Amino acid sequence: MTCTDAPALHAGGENLTSYLATWCAAHPGREAVAGVMIAMAEAGSAISQIILRGPLMGAMGVEIGKANADGDKQRRLDVLADGAVVSALRRTSAAYYASEEEEAILTLKAGGDLAVAVDPLDGSSNIDANISIGTIFSVFPASPAGATASFFRPGAEQVAAGYIVYGPHTALLFTLGEGVVHFVLDPETGAFRLIAEHLKITSSTREYAANTSNYRHWTPPIRSFVDDCLAGSGGPHGKDFNMRWVASLVAETHRIFARGGVFLYPGDQRPGYEHGRLRLLYEANPIAMLVEQAGGAATDGYDRVLDKRASALHQRTPLIFGSSEKVARVTSYFTDSTFERAHSPLFGERGLFHV
């Protein structure tokens, strides 16, 4: 398939099963990946039904009294979502499963073909606020060397990645390495139906997403980039910006796919935040693959995210992604030797460049 500048629209079109059958028929050996994609869609559909009932299912956002393997408090929906994903993947040829909610890598099927890393319920702090939340997943080939070797490798070796966003409607975006496709769950039939192919993220933007309550903890490059956005048309960017922040990675990503933008979750100076807070394996890697497949970029400030190699299951990373022009601009604040500091009337400092 060849990407085009504008997505091909198929409103209410082909269902996911048919789409993947056609993809499998084009090349031998694709069945295992297709099976995992179907399983993730099935899990997403089940999770969507739980979310749809909201408080009728009880308090989904209540903390259940223990922390997950990554140290974050688990909520009831986190556990239910993880169970739905594991149950669906057990019916595939996936060998290994890594999850935010699991203390170690699980072996699902000895001798299986794939390794799947998942954040079963991203944005869980937003559950009770009825704000969009999601599921993020990454697919690697299983390594003959075992479970850790299957995941502890550069993100560029992913064979598929995607997310499901549970919002006003449930959407599935994924890539099989040939561009990004967009499906929506039809509530009448229970099938995911194709909406668009070859999605592209606009190269420039007038929006950025950042939690500016952390401004005082940020390092100078991030502070300066945001200061220069706030300076508007009279600043270095030469245009006015809007700020967005949902505190749900999936929701932020979906908005960027819809209308462009740049997302900033850097490392900062607080203990435990030096290397960011998002997880490389099951958050940054899949989002970075999707974004690059749509013509965008993803970095940690210095390095391309997909070049990074995980060395721990829940390893964290700074993450900056979105429209390619703005990601490159943010990176220059970290790496450009001509970068200077100057006083800013907004927050005390701002970044300038020699011309």
Secondary structure, 3 states (H helix, E strand, C coil): CCCCCCCEECCCCCEHHHHHHHHHHCCCCCHHHHHHHHHHHHHHHHHHHHHHHHHHHCCCCCEEEEECCCCCEEEHHHHHHHHHHHHHHCCCCEEEEEECCCCCCEECCCCCCEEEEEEEEECHHHHHHCCCEEEEEEEEECECCEHHHHHCCEHHHCCEEEEEEECCCEEEEEECCCCEEEEEECCCCCCEEEEEECCCCCCCCCEEECCHHHHHHECHHHHHHHHHHHCHHHCCCCCCCEEECCCCHHHHHHHHHHHCCEEEECCECCCCCCCCCEEHHHHHHHHHHHHHHCCCEEECCCCEHHHCECCCCCCEECEEEECHHHHHHHHHHHHCCCEEEECCCCCCCEEEECC
